């Protein structure tokens, strides 16, 4: 989904809290100019989230030296089986995947899946685009990221022909970006960015058949079947799909095709309805429907739910200011469901403007996901690649290959792993 770089002081504005009160889990508890609570409720510890202590936050999972009455869980155990909701194991705390979307091959697409192959803009200097390869090297070497999502339209892969057969000339261009990702030593998400559609028609529900959808995925998977660094993102942001169970059948067809093409050891990302919203993944039926998708051998190994969540007021990713960390309405219910059902999810699109409000809320979201890394595998920010510097959600670093790269505020203060201190380092 299409979601300026601003030079601002990181000034966090929050409601005044009595110095004698204790901050709740994931609330702020310190930082430059902070005058509120500096101790946390039992079960959480106040830790600096970034170097230079711009802000500190109460992170669960570390026993606090302060005693108080623990807060009650906001969720009840699932009736589907026994579990301890919202209680991550002691091994949680480090995300497996952290990254950035490298956009360009998805340009020319609208949210109804109408795409034009000629509109694609490869983010590679050899194709007169941005230095996507240099960006990825910087993100890995300087920031500590290890994953890149590489959106591409189905139409580009087949040169605007509705088929499951790849156009080799176009694929050579896209594969150059994949190889640049692999050369950076990162995981690379192949993301078909079509919103569950081909030119307005929904896959398996009046549009391309499930067999056609399976065919394009078989063609892609065969190219990367032996590479363990490849992750298959079945579809970007399905939305307004009438029948979620039929959509799960389309996803099943893609999973089966990928595995039968020999790609048996890679993660596959399963996307739900409503723009893959993490907040409605359960309520819109996506969780239950996609929970039935299996590998050809009947297992669910390496099948991970694909979810997105932005932090602006309408969750569109089109506004510079952020208003929420998404924890109460999205991540807490989702982590409960995942933990109680033995599943995992991956937040492959999230972002905000390069402003103080987003720096605050994004850091809180990242901290929650890290603390629940047993069920949330990671996040990928939107977006770098061929976006211009003035793009509202730009994560494009300034600089050039061989020189010094400068990150945007949101990347440098929250998203970059090197900007965050893991909770265990503060124990």
N, C-alpha and C positions, 0 to 999 in steps of 0.2 A: 504494500500500500504506500502511495506517496504521502508522506507525512510532512544571524547571522551570527554569525559568530559574534558575540558581544564580549567586550573587555569590561568585566565588572569585578568589584570586590566581593568576595564570598561573605555576604552578610545574611545571617539566618534570623528571620523575624518569627518569633513564637510567642504564645501567650505566657504571661508572667505566672510563675509557679512558686509557692512558698518554699523557702530554702529548707524547711523542715520536712517537706513532702518527698516521696520517693517516686522516681519516674517509672512508668510502666515499660514492659518489654517493647523494644524497638523505638522508644521515645528518646529524645535528645537528653543528654545528661552532662554536657560540657562543651567547651570549645571557645574560640575567641569571642569575647563579649557576652558569653552566656551567663545569665543571672538566675536561672531556674534551678530545679532539683539537680543535685550532683551524685545522688545515690540511687540505686535501682531496687526494685522489688526482688524478693528472694527468687533465686534461680537465674538471675541475670547479673551481669557485671558491666560497669561503664568502661567502654574501650574506645580508644581513638581509632576512627575509621580510616584516616588518611595521615600520611606523614605531615608534620608541622602542626598537627592537632587542630585543623580547621573546625572539626566538629567531633564530638564523641556521642556514642549511642549505647543504650542498654541492650546487650546481646545475650539472649538466652543460651543455656548450655554450659555456662561457667558459673560455678557456685560462688555467690557473692558473700563477702564477709559481713554484709549487713543483714540483719534479721527482720523480717516483717511477715505479714500474712500473705501467702501466695495468692496471685490472682487466679480466678477460676477459668477453666477452659471454656471458650465460647462455643465449642462444638461437642456433640455427643458421639460415642463410638458408633461405627457403622453397624447396621443390623445384619450386614452380609457376613460378618465374622468378627472374631475378637481382635482388638488392636488397641493401642493407646494413641488416640488422635492428637496431633500436634505435639508429639513428644519424640523428637528425633533421637536416634541412638548416639552414643558417645563418639562414634566414628564420623558423624556429620561435621561439617565446618569448612570443607574445601570443595569448590565446584569443579566438576570434570572439564567443562567447556566454558570458555569466555571468549567473546569475539566481536566482530564487526561485520555488517553487511557491506559487500563491495558491489555497488549497483552500477548498471550500465546496459547489460544485455537484456534487462527487463524494460528499458526505455522503449516507448512506442506502444505500451500496453495501457489499457484503461481497466477499471475495476469490473467491467462486465466481460472480461476475457477477450475483448477485441484488441488484437495486437497486430502490429505490422513489422515484419522482419527488417525492413529498411529503416525503421525507427530505432533499432538497437544501436547503442553507442558503446563499443567495447572500451572498458577502462584500462587500456594498455597503450603505451606510447607508440608501439609499432603500427597501431591502427588509429593514430592521431587522437587518442583519448588521454585521460589522466594517467599518471604513473601508478596504476593499481598495484603492480608488482612491488614498487618502492614503498607504497603505503603499507602493504602487508609485511614486508621485511621490517619496517619501523615498528609496526604494531606488535610484532613478535619480539624483536630484539630489545626495544626500548620500553615497551609497556607491559610485556608479559602475556599478551593474548595468545591463544593457541587454536582459534577456530575462525573460519570465514565462511559466510553464507554468500553464495554466488548466484543470484537470481537470473533466470533466463526464461524467455517465453517459449512455449511449445512452437509457435509460429516461426520463431527464428531457427529453432533446431531443424525444422522441416522445410524452411524457405516458403512459408505461407501455404503449404499443401497439407490438407487434413489427412494425415497418414501417420503410421507409427515408424516409418522409415526415415532415418536421419539423413539430412543433406550434409555430405561429408565436407564440402567447402565451408559451410557455416559452422559446422561442428569443430573444424580445425581452429577457427577463431575463438570459440568458447573454450575449447580445451587448452588453449594457450593461457587463459586465466586460471583454469584448474591447475595446470602445471606450475604456474607462478605461485599459487597457493601451496602446493605440495613442496615446492622448492624452499618455501619459507619454513617448512617443517610443521605446518599446521594441519588440522582437520579441515576438510572442505565439504560444505553442504551443497549438493546439487539441488537447486530449488526451482521447480517448474512453477512459474509465477503467473498462473492463469485464472485464479479465483474460481476453480472448479468448472471452467467454461472454455469453449472455443467460440469466439466471435458471438458472444451473448447466449449461446445454447449450453445448458448444463450437462456435464458428462453423466451418462447413464440415465438421464431423465429428460430426453428429448434432443440431446446434443450427441456428441461422439459416443459411440458404444463403449461399454466396459472393455471389450476386446481390443478396440482401438487404443484406449488409454493404457491397457496392459502392454500393447505392442510398443508404444513409445518408451515405456519404462524398461521393457526387455532390451531394447536397443541401447538405452543409456547404460543400464547395469552391465551389459556385456562389455562395454568399454572399460569399466573400472572394477570388474569382478574380483580381481586379485589384489586390490589396494585397500588396506585396512584403514587408511586415513579418510576414505570417502564416506560421507553420510548421505543417504538418499531422503530428500524432502519431497514427499509425494505430491504436495500441492500447496501453493500459497493461498491462504485466506479464503476458503470457501465461504459463501454468504448467501443468504436467502435461498438455501437449498430446500425444496419442498419436503423431501422425504429423507430423514437422516439415516434410516436403515438402508435405503437404496444407496445412499452415498457411502455407507460403510461397505456395501458390496463392491462399489467401484474401487475403494481403497484396498479391499481384499484382493481384487484382481491385480492391482499394481504390485502389492506385496508378493503374491504368488509368482508373478512374472519376474520380479527382481531376484527372488531366491532361485527360481528355476534357470535363470541366466547365469548362475554360478556365484552370485554375490551372497554368500551365506554367512559371512562373518561381520558384516557392517550393520550399523544402526539404520533403521528406517523410521521416519517421522510420520506420524498419523495425525492429519489435521481435521478438526471438527468444524462445525457450522459457526455462523455469526462472526466472521472474520477471525476465526480460531481464538476468540476471546477466552482468556483464562477465567474471567469472572462468570461466564455463562456456560462453560464447558460441561458442567454437570446438569444445570437446569434445562438446557436446550436438548438434552438427550444424547449429546455427542459422546459423553463418557461411557454410558451403557452400550451404545451401538458399536463404538470402536473397540470396546473391551472384548468384543467377540472376534475381532480380526486376529488371525493366527498365521504362523509360518506353515509351509506345506507339511511339516511333520507334526503339526498340532500344538507346538509350543508357542509361547509369546516372547521368547528370548530376543533381545535387541529391538523390540518393537516399542517405541517411545511416543507418547502423545506430544504433538506439536501445538504450542499455545503462544499467543501474543498478548502484550498488555502495554499500552501507553499510559502516560501520567497526566495528560491534560484533562480539561473538564468534561469533554465528550468522548474521550478515548479514541479520538480520530488520528492523533499524531500529526495534527496540522497547526497546533498552537504552541507558541514559545513558552508560555508559563505552565507550570505543573501545579496540581492541586491535591494530589494524593500519592501515597506510597503503595496503594493497591493491596495492602496486607489484609485488612479486615474483610473487604468485600470479595477479594479474588484469591489471594495466596493461602490464607488460613483454611477456607473451605476446600480448596483444591488439594493442599497437602494432606488434609485429613482423608479425603477420598482416596488419594493415591496410596497413602500408607495402609489404609484399611483394605485396599484391594490389591496390594502387592504390585503396583505399577509405578512408572516414572514419567515425568514430563520435561520438556525443554522449551525455554522461552526464547524463541528464535527471532523475535522482533520486539524491541522496546526502545524508548528514547524520549527525548525532551529537548527544550531549547537550552542554549548556553547561558543560563541565568541562574540566580541564586536559588529560586524556588525548586528548580529541577535538580540542582546539586544536592539540596536537602533530601527531597523525596526519593530520588534515584538511589542515593546512598542507603537510605532506609530499606528500599526494596532489595537492593543487592545484599545487604546484611541479612535480611530474612531468608533469602534464597540460599545463601551460604550456610546459614544455621540449619537449613532443611535440605542439605545436599544429598541426603539419602533418596529423596524423591524428586527434587528439582535438580536436573543435571547441569544447568548453566543458563547463560543469557547471551544474546547477540544483539548489539546496538544497531540502530538504524540512523544514519548510514553514511558511508564514505564512498570511494570509487569516483564516479563521474559527476557527483553533485557539485554545484558551485558553492563558493564560500558563504554566500548570503542565504543559502537554503536554511529554512527555519530549524530543521533538525540535523544540520550538518555535523558530521564527525570527521570531516575531511581535514587532515593535518596540513598545515602550511609548510612549505619547504620543497626540497627536490632531492632526487636520488643522489647520494654521495655528499649531501649537505646535512644541515640540521633541521629536523622536523619539529614543528610545534603543534601540540594537540589543542583541540577545543577545550573549553572549560569543563564540559560534562565528562569528556574522556579523561582528562587529567585529574579531576577531583573525585570521580566515582567509578567509572566503568573500567579503567585500566587496572588490571590486577596489581601492578607495581605501585599504584596510588593507594592501595588498601592494605591495612595491617590485618592479617588473619586473626580471628579471636584467640586462637591458641597461642599466638605470639605475645598476648597480653596477660596470659594466665599467670 
